[in-house]
Amino acid sequence: PIPQSDVGYEITLMPGLYMQFLLWLGDEEFPPNAQILFSDNFRHAFSTEDMANIGDIVIGRMKAIGQSLAAGA
């Protein structure tokens, strides 16, 4: 967990390569919002297209884990 948003997490994708998921819940003034941030060195290891694919893969896996946890509750 990281404190940069209402709900935020940093994960290590590979040694030295990090992703941050920042979520804001929203309120009467602002809608909910989310950002995915990559460590600065990602551009040296992956192309822009690869980074988009990595984001899709990680989000898909997070959704699957969330569904699995909800089904077990």
MILO-387998 format. One record per atom (N, C-alpha, C, O): residue number from 0; residue in one letter; chain; atom name; x, y, z. Coordinates in Angstrom, 2 decimals, padded with zeros to 5 digits, m for minus. Layout:
MILO-387998
ATOM/NUM/A/A/CA/X/Y/Z
...
//
This chain:
MILO-387998
ATOM/0/P/A/N/000.82/m001.21/000.00
ATOM/0/P/A/CA/000.00/000.00/000.00
ATOM/0/P/A/C/000.86/001.27/000.00
ATOM/0/P/A/O/001.94/001.29/000.59
ATOM/1/I/A/N/000.38/002.31/m000.67
ATOM/1/I/A/CA/001.06/003.61/m000.69
ATOM/1/I/A/C/000.03/004.71/m000.40
ATOM/1/I/A/O/m001.15/004.53/m000.68
ATOM/2/P/A/N/000.48/005.83/000.15
ATOM/2/P/A/CA/m000.47/006.86/000.60
ATOM/2/P/A/C/m000.80/007.95/m000.42
ATOM/2/P/A/O/m001.45/008.93/m000.05
ATOM/3/Q/A/N/m000.41/007.83/m001.68
ATOM/3/Q/A/CA/m000.58/008.91/m002.64
ATOM/3/Q/A/C/m002.01/009.12/m003.13
ATOM/3/Q/A/O/m002.24/010.04/m003.92
ATOM/4/S/A/N/m002.96/008.32/m002.72
ATOM/4/S/A/CA/m004.35/008.45/m003.18
ATOM/4/S/A/C/m005.28/007.89/m002.11
ATOM/4/S/A/O/m004.83/007.54/m001.02
ATOM/5/D/A/N/m006.57/007.82/m002.43
ATOM/5/D/A/CA/m007.50/007.22/m001.47
ATOM/5/D/A/C/m007.17/005.75/m001.25
ATOM/5/D/A/O/m007.18/005.26/m000.12
ATOM/6/V/A/N/m006.88/005.07/m002.33
ATOM/6/V/A/CA/m006.44/003.67/m002.27
ATOM/6/V/A/C/m005.30/003.53/m003.28
ATOM/6/V/A/O/m005.51/003.75/m004.48
ATOM/7/G/A/N/m004.12/003.18/m002.82
ATOM/7/G/A/CA/m002.99/003.08/m003.73
ATOM/7/G/A/C/m002.11/001.89/m003.39
ATOM/7/G/A/O/m001.90/001.55/m002.22
ATOM/8/Y/A/N/m001.59/001.27/m004.44
ATOM/8/Y/A/CA/m000.68/000.14/m004.26
ATOM/8/Y/A/C/000.47/000.24/m005.23
ATOM/8/Y/A/O/000.31/000.72/m006.36
ATOM/9/E/A/N/001.61/m000.21/m004.80
ATOM/9/E/A/CA/002.77/m000.33/m005.68
ATOM/9/E/A/C/003.13/m001.80/m005.74
ATOM/9/E/A/O/003.23/m002.48/m004.72
ATOM/10/I/A/N/003.32/m002.29/m006.96
ATOM/10/I/A/CA/003.72/m003.68/m007.13
ATOM/10/I/A/C/005.03/m003.72/m007.90
ATOM/10/I/A/O/005.31/m002.84/m008.71
ATOM/11/T/A/N/005.82/m004.74/m007.63
ATOM/11/T/A/CA/007.05/m004.98/m008.36
ATOM/11/T/A/C/006.73/m005.97/m009.46
ATOM/11/T/A/O/006.39/m007.13/m009.19
ATOM/12/L/A/N/006.84/m005.52/m010.70
ATOM/12/L/A/CA/006.57/m006.41/m011.82
ATOM/12/L/A/C/007.76/m007.33/m012.06
ATOM/12/L/A/O/007.61/m008.53/m012.26
ATOM/13/M/A/N/008.94/m006.73/m012.04
ATOM/13/M/A/CA/010.21/m007.44/m012.16
ATOM/13/M/A/C/011.19/m006.68/m011.29
ATOM/13/M/A/O/010.94/m005.51/m010.97
ATOM/14/P/A/N/012.29/m007.28/m010.90
ATOM/14/P/A/CA/013.24/m006.54/m010.07
ATOM/14/P/A/C/013.60/m005.18/m010.69
ATOM/14/P/A/O/014.09/m005.11/m011.82
ATOM/15/G/A/N/013.37/m004.12/m009.94
ATOM/15/G/A/CA/013.68/m002.78/m010.40
ATOM/15/G/A/C/012.60/m002.11/m011.23
ATOM/15/G/A/O/012.74/m000.93/m011.56
ATOM/16/L/A/N/011.52/m002.82/m011.59
ATOM/16/L/A/CA/010.43/m002.27/m012.39
ATOM/16/L/A/C/009.15/m002.29/m011.56
ATOM/16/L/A/O/008.66/m003.35/m011.16
ATOM/17/Y/A/N/008.61/m001.09/m011.31
ATOM/17/Y/A/CA/007.46/m000.95/m010.42
ATOM/17/Y/A/C/006.28/m000.33/m011.13
ATOM/17/Y/A/O/006.44/000.46/m012.07
ATOM/18/M/A/N/005.09/m000.68/m010.69
ATOM/18/M/A/CA/003.85/m000.06/m011.15
ATOM/18/M/A/C/003.10/000.43/m009.92
ATOM/18/M/A/O/003.08/m000.24/m008.88
ATOM/19/Q/A/N/002.48/001.60/m010.05
ATOM/19/Q/A/CA/001.63/002.10/m008.99
ATOM/19/Q/A/C/000.20/002.22/m009.52
ATOM/19/Q/A/O/m000.02/002.68/m010.63
ATOM/20/F/A/N/m000.75/001.78/m008.70
ATOM/20/F/A/CA/m002.16/001.89/m009.00
ATOM/20/F/A/C/m002.75/002.87/m008.00
ATOM/20/F/A/O/m002.77/002.59/m006.80
ATOM/21/L/A/N/m003.22/004.00/m008.48
ATOM/21/L/A/CA/m003.75/005.05/m007.62
ATOM/21/L/A/C/m005.23/005.24/m007.92
ATOM/21/L/A/O/m005.62/005.48/m009.06
ATOM/22/L/A/N/m006.05/005.11/m006.89
ATOM/22/L/A/CA/m007.50/005.21/m007.04
ATOM/22/L/A/C/m008.05/006.30/m006.12
ATOM/22/L/A/O/m007.71/006.36/m004.94
ATOM/23/W/A/N/m008.90/007.16/m006.69
ATOM/23/W/A/CA/m009.60/008.17/m005.90
ATOM/23/W/A/C/m011.08/007.84/m005.95
ATOM/23/W/A/O/m011.63/007.60/m007.03
ATOM/24/L/A/N/m011.73/007.81/m004.82
ATOM/24/L/A/CA/m013.11/007.38/m004.71
ATOM/24/L/A/C/m014.10/008.38/m005.29
ATOM/24/L/A/O/m015.19/007.99/m005.70
ATOM/25/G/A/N/m013.76/009.63/m005.32
ATOM/25/G/A/CA/m014.66/010.65/m005.81
ATOM/25/G/A/C/m015.56/011.17/m004.70
ATOM/25/G/A/O/m015.65/010.58/m003.63
ATOM/26/D/A/N/m016.22/012.28/m004.98
ATOM/26/D/A/CA/m017.14/012.88/m004.02
ATOM/26/D/A/C/m018.14/013.72/m004.82
ATOM/26/D/A/O/m018.25/013.56/m006.03
ATOM/27/E/A/N/m018.85/014.62/m004.14
ATOM/27/E/A/CA/m019.85/015.43/m004.83
ATOM/27/E/A/C/m019.22/016.41/m005.83
ATOM/27/E/A/O/m019.91/016.89/m006.72
ATOM/28/E/A/N/m017.94/016.69/m005.68
ATOM/28/E/A/CA/m017.27/017.65/m006.56
ATOM/28/E/A/C/m016.50/016.98/m007.70
ATOM/28/E/A/O/m016.45/017.51/m008.81
ATOM/29/F/A/N/m015.91/015.81/m007.44
ATOM/29/F/A/CA/m015.08/015.13/m008.44
ATOM/29/F/A/C/m015.53/013.69/m008.61
ATOM/29/F/A/O/m015.89/013.03/m007.63
ATOM/30/P/A/N/m015.52/013.18/m009.86
ATOM/30/P/A/CA/m015.88/011.78/m010.08
ATOM/30/P/A/C/m014.73/010.86/m009.66
ATOM/30/P/A/O/m013.60/011.33/m009.49
ATOM/31/P/A/N/m014.99/009.56/m009.49
ATOM/31/P/A/CA/m013.90/008.62/m009.22
ATOM/31/P/A/C/m012.86/008.68/m010.34
ATOM/31/P/A/O/m013.18/008.98/m011.49
ATOM/32/N/A/N/m011.63/008.39/m009.97
ATOM/32/N/A/CA/m010.54/008.49/m010.94
ATOM/32/N/A/C/m009.49/007.44/m010.60
ATOM/32/N/A/O/m009.38/007.00/m009.46
ATOM/33/A/A/N/m008.73/007.05/m011.60
ATOM/33/A/A/CA/m007.66/006.08/m011.38
ATOM/33/A/A/C/m006.49/006.40/m012.30
ATOM/33/A/A/O/m006.66/006.94/m013.39
ATOM/34/Q/A/N/m005.29/006.06/m011.84
ATOM/34/Q/A/CA/m004.08/006.21/m012.64
ATOM/34/Q/A/C/m003.21/004.99/m012.44
ATOM/34/Q/A/O/m003.16/004.41/m011.36
ATOM/35/I/A/N/m002.53/004.61/m013.51
ATOM/35/I/A/CA/m001.49/003.57/m013.44
ATOM/35/I/A/C/m000.19/004.26/m013.82
ATOM/35/I/A/O/m000.07/004.82/m014.90
ATOM/36/L/A/N/000.77/004.20/m012.92
ATOM/36/L/A/CA/002.07/004.83/m013.15
ATOM/36/L/A/C/003.15/003.76/m013.20
ATOM/36/L/A/O/003.12/002.79/m012.45
ATOM/37/F/A/N/004.10/003.95/m014.10
ATOM/37/F/A/CA/005.22/003.04/m014.25
ATOM/37/F/A/C/006.49/003.73/m013.76
ATOM/37/F/A/O/006.62/004.94/m013.89
ATOM/38/S/A/N/007.42/002.96/m013.20
ATOM/38/S/A/CA/008.69/003.54/m012.79
ATOM/38/S/A/C/009.40/004.11/m014.03
ATOM/38/S/A/O/009.18/003.63/m015.14
ATOM/39/D/A/N/010.23/005.12/m013.82
ATOM/39/D/A/CA/010.89/005.81/m014.93
ATOM/39/D/A/C/011.69/004.88/m015.84
ATOM/39/D/A/O/011.82/005.15/m017.03
ATOM/40/N/A/N/012.22/003.82/m015.29
ATOM/40/N/A/CA/013.09/002.94/m016.08
ATOM/40/N/A/C/012.31/001.95/m016.97
ATOM/40/N/A/O/012.93/001.21/m017.73
ATOM/41/F/A/N/010.99/001.94/m016.89
ATOM/41/F/A/CA/010.20/001.04/m017.74
ATOM/41/F/A/C/010.49/001.28/m019.21
ATOM/41/F/A/O/010.55/000.33/m019.99
ATOM/42/R/A/N/010.67/002.54/m019.61
ATOM/42/R/A/CA/010.87/002.86/m021.02
ATOM/42/R/A/C/012.16/002.27/m021.57
ATOM/42/R/A/O/012.31/002.15/m022.79
ATOM/43/H/A/N/013.09/001.91/m020.69
ATOM/43/H/A/CA/014.34/001.29/m021.13
ATOM/43/H/A/C/014.18/m000.22/m021.31
ATOM/43/H/A/O/014.99/m000.85/m021.99
ATOM/44/A/A/N/013.16/m000.78/m020.71
ATOM/44/A/A/CA/012.96/m002.23/m020.76
ATOM/44/A/A/C/011.82/m002.63/m021.71
ATOM/44/A/A/O/011.83/m003.73/m022.25
ATOM/45/F/A/N/010.83/m001.75/m021.90
ATOM/45/F/A/CA/009.65/m002.09/m022.68
ATOM/45/F/A/C/009.25/m000.96/m023.62
ATOM/45/F/A/O/009.52/000.21/m023.34
ATOM/46/S/A/N/008.61/m001.32/m024.72
ATOM/46/S/A/CA/008.06/m000.31/m025.63
ATOM/46/S/A/C/006.75/000.21/m025.04
ATOM/46/S/A/O/006.22/m000.34/m024.08
ATOM/47/T/A/N/006.24/001.28/m025.63
ATOM/47/T/A/CA/004.97/001.85/m025.18
ATOM/47/T/A/C/003.85/000.82/m025.34
ATOM/47/T/A/O/003.00/000.70/m024.45
ATOM/48/E/A/N/003.84/000.09/m026.44
ATOM/48/E/A/CA/002.82/m000.93/m026.65
ATOM/48/E/A/C/002.91/m002.03/m025.59
ATOM/48/E/A/O/001.89/m002.50/m025.09
ATOM/49/D/A/N/004.13/m002.43/m025.25
ATOM/49/D/A/CA/004.32/m003.43/m024.20
ATOM/49/D/A/C/003.78/m002.94/m022.87
ATOM/49/D/A/O/003.17/m003.70/m022.12
ATOM/50/M/A/N/004.01/m001.66/m022.56
ATOM/50/M/A/CA/003.53/m001.10/m021.30
ATOM/50/M/A/C/002.01/m001.12/m021.24
ATOM/50/M/A/O/001.43/m001.41/m020.19
ATOM/51/A/A/N/001.35/m000.82/m022.36
ATOM/51/A/A/CA/m000.11/m000.88/m022.40
ATOM/51/A/A/C/m000.59/m002.31/m022.18
ATOM/51/A/A/O/m001.55/m002.54/m021.45
ATOM/52/N/A/N/000.08/m003.26/m022.81
ATOM/52/N/A/CA/m000.28/m004.67/m022.62
ATOM/52/N/A/C/m000.06/m005.12/m021.18
ATOM/52/N/A/O/m000.88/m005.86/m020.63
ATOM/53/I/A/N/001.04/m004.69/m020.58
ATOM/53/I/A/CA/001.31/m005.05/m019.19
ATOM/53/I/A/C/000.20/m004.53/m018.29
ATOM/53/I/A/O/m000.28/m005.24/m017.40
ATOM/54/G/A/N/m000.23/m003.27/m018.52
ATOM/54/G/A/CA/m001.33/m002.71/m017.74
ATOM/54/G/A/C/m002.59/m003.53/m017.89
ATOM/54/G/A/O/m003.27/m003.80/m016.90
ATOM/55/D/A/N/m002.92/m003.93/m019.11
ATOM/55/D/A/CA/m004.12/m004.75/m019.34
ATOM/55/D/A/C/m004.02/m006.10/m018.64
ATOM/55/D/A/O/m005.00/m006.57/m018.04
ATOM/56/I/A/N/m002.87/m006.72/m018.70
ATOM/56/I/A/CA/m002.67/m008.03/m018.08
ATOM/56/I/A/C/m002.81/m007.93/m016.56
ATOM/56/I/A/O/m003.51/m008.73/m015.94
ATOM/57/V/A/N/m002.16/m006.94/m015.97
ATOM/57/V/A/CA/m002.20/m006.79/m014.51
ATOM/57/V/A/C/m003.62/m006.46/m014.04
ATOM/57/V/A/O/m004.08/m007.01/m013.04
ATOM/58/I/A/N/m004.32/m005.57/m014.76
ATOM/58/I/A/CA/m005.69/m005.23/m014.37
ATOM/58/I/A/C/m006.59/m006.46/m014.49
ATOM/58/I/A/O/m007.42/m006.70/m013.62
ATOM/59/G/A/N/m006.43/m007.23/m015.57
ATOM/59/G/A/CA/m007.21/m008.45/m015.72
ATOM/59/G/A/C/m006.97/m009.43/m014.59
ATOM/59/G/A/O/m007.90/m010.06/m014.09
ATOM/60/R/A/N/m005.73/m009.56/m014.19
ATOM/60/R/A/CA/m005.40/m010.47/m013.07
ATOM/60/R/A/C/m005.97/m009.96/m011.76
ATOM/60/R/A/O/m006.46/m010.74/m010.95
ATOM/61/M/A/N/m005.91/m008.64/m011.54
ATOM/61/M/A/CA/m006.48/m008.06/m010.33
ATOM/61/M/A/C/m007.99/m008.29/m010.27
ATOM/61/M/A/O/m008.53/m008.59/m009.20
ATOM/62/K/A/N/m008.68/m008.15/m011.41
ATOM/62/K/A/CA/m010.12/m008.40/m011.46
ATOM/62/K/A/C/m010.42/m009.86/m011.12
ATOM/62/K/A/O/m011.34/m010.15/m010.36
ATOM/63/A/A/N/m009.64/m010.78/m011.69
ATOM/63/A/A/CA/m009.84/m012.21/m011.42
ATOM/63/A/A/C/m009.65/m012.52/m009.94
ATOM/63/A/A/O/m010.42/m013.28/m009.36
ATOM/64/I/A/N/m008.64/m011.93/m009.33
ATOM/64/I/A/CA/m008.38/m012.14/m007.90
ATOM/64/I/A/C/m009.55/m011.57/m007.09
ATOM/64/I/A/O/m010.03/m012.22/m006.16
ATOM/65/G/A/N/m010.03/m010.36/m007.45
ATOM/65/G/A/CA/m011.16/m009.76/m006.74
ATOM/65/G/A/C/m012.42/m010.61/m006.84
ATOM/65/G/A/O/m013.13/m010.77/m005.86
ATOM/66/Q/A/N/m012.69/m011.15/m008.04
ATOM/66/Q/A/CA/m013.86/m012.02/m008.21
ATOM/66/Q/A/C/m013.73/m013.28/m007.40
ATOM/66/Q/A/O/m014.70/m013.76/m006.81
ATOM/67/S/A/N/m012.52/m013.84/m007.38
ATOM/67/S/A/CA/m012.28/m015.06/m006.61
ATOM/67/S/A/C/m012.48/m014.82/m005.11
ATOM/67/S/A/O/m013.06/m015.65/m004.41
ATOM/68/L/A/N/m012.00/m013.69/m004.63
ATOM/68/L/A/CA/m012.17/m013.34/m003.22
ATOM/68/L/A/C/m013.64/m013.09/m002.89
ATOM/68/L/A/O/m014.12/m013.50/m001.84
ATOM/69/A/A/N/m014.35/m012.42/m003.79
ATOM/69/A/A/CA/m015.78/m012.16/m003.56
ATOM/69/A/A/C/m016.59/m013.44/m003.55
ATOM/69/A/A/O/m017.54/m013.58/m002.78
ATOM/70/A/A/N/m016.22/m014.38/m004.40
ATOM/70/A/A/CA/m016.94/m015.66/m004.46
ATOM/70/A/A/C/m016.70/m016.50/m003.20
ATOM/70/A/A/O/m017.57/m017.26/m002.79
ATOM/71/G/A/N/m015.52/m016.34/m002.61
ATOM/71/G/A/CA/m015.19/m017.09/m001.41
ATOM/71/G/A/C/m015.74/m016.49/m000.14
ATOM/71/G/A/O/m015.72/m017.12/000.91
ATOM/72/A/A/N/m016.25/m015.25/m000.22
ATOM/72/A/A/CA/m016.75/m014.56/000.98
ATOM/72/A/A/C/m018.13/m015.00/001.37
ATOM/72/A/A/O/m018.68/m014.50/002.36
//
